[in-house]
Amino acid sequence: MALIVFAVCVVLFIWDKFPLASVAILGCTALVLFKVCTVQEAFSGFTSDIVFIIFGTEIFGMAFQESGLNALTVKLIQKYATGKTATAITRKIIIVGGTIAAVLSAFLNNQVVCSLMMVICINIATQMKEVHVKHITLPIIYLAILGGQCTLIGAPATLAASSVLEKTTGNKMLFFDLLPMGTIIFVIGTLYICTLGCRKGTKMWQKVTTTDQIMLYDNESLQTVDRKKCIVTAVAGGLMLVLFITETFSVGTVSLIGALICIFGGVVKQKQSFAKLDWNILIWLGCSIGMANVLNESGVIQSCCTALQNALSYMPSPYVVLAGLVVITTIISNFVANTTTVIMVLPFALQFAEQFGWNVTPFVIGITMAAGLSVLTPLSCGFIGMTVRVGYQFSDYVKYGLGFQLLITASVIVLTFLMYQF
């Protein structure tokens, strides 16, 4: 029954006819009604650090914008975005803006960062006549996503993977576990975007006009810089960074501390910030984690792994299995939210690896990176989907992102083989 309920929810997630939060609540409620588990077990995901991390970092992201730090970011990017040609200027904007976005994404939820960078890209494009918004938005969002995969808190998919790992094996994913591979992939991705990607983007969107940009985006404005609010926000961010690195408290607790500093420091008001929170994502993740926990504890995943193991008449290669799982994860994540993909694929992979006596670490890293770095369609995650508002068509994502996706997926497979023992 747990498997049926979970499968129905996944179908509804893919169908995208109903809000994600409502479907997730329906799934947890069904598990209780069919007496698969208790209310406490079904909604146990809301005690997970993931919910508190997203809650805290979203409020900090609001403070970042309210204080005017995003306006300072625009000025910083424009300061270094110089060149003799429009292509050279565009490339520098991507490098500087993408690096800033990547660093922010490593320590904030990258959905928050991508929202901020959207406004920043629009403002840059309207102020610098030689720059087209389509040429810089998607590349910078790509780099923000790459940066979010460098730490534990950077992306919802990573947070979901950490929760699954702890529930399945009892081990926790540490804050910087993904940093070595994430840094290498960020460098590879940046080099691609600034060379082949930049040329492809210029060719694809060369007909975009400055007039169209101004007509479409002149309503986007940046907050004026407030010195006091900037100081409070910087203090909150610095303290969060120190506590993240020292691991003095759980990541969720640290995120809440940063949010509270911003609220009590007067940077944001509780009522307005709570109204702007993405409750759909918070509820969806909390319920989805609860369903995954129930599914794991029901024994369904273990039974499937045992059946598959018994069906194999030979000892499979862990390298082949991992490569196959990475490819499958990438394909699914481009059409299903990557957090959902992690919750679907990772528990199975962990149980399968343990039954064959393999080290689970490369499977956790590989699948988590593959899910979080699936960017070929706007369906893969909200960070990509939100860029539709600047005028991208569905085919644009596939044409522009295909080479990038193939390179990143291959890099994940190769680096996992080289960096981890099986």
Order of alpha helices (4+ residues) and beta strands (2+ residues): alpha-alpha-alpha-alpha-alpha-alpha-alpha-alpha-alpha-alpha-alpha-alpha-alpha-alpha-alpha-alpha-alpha-alpha-alpha-alpha-alpha-alpha
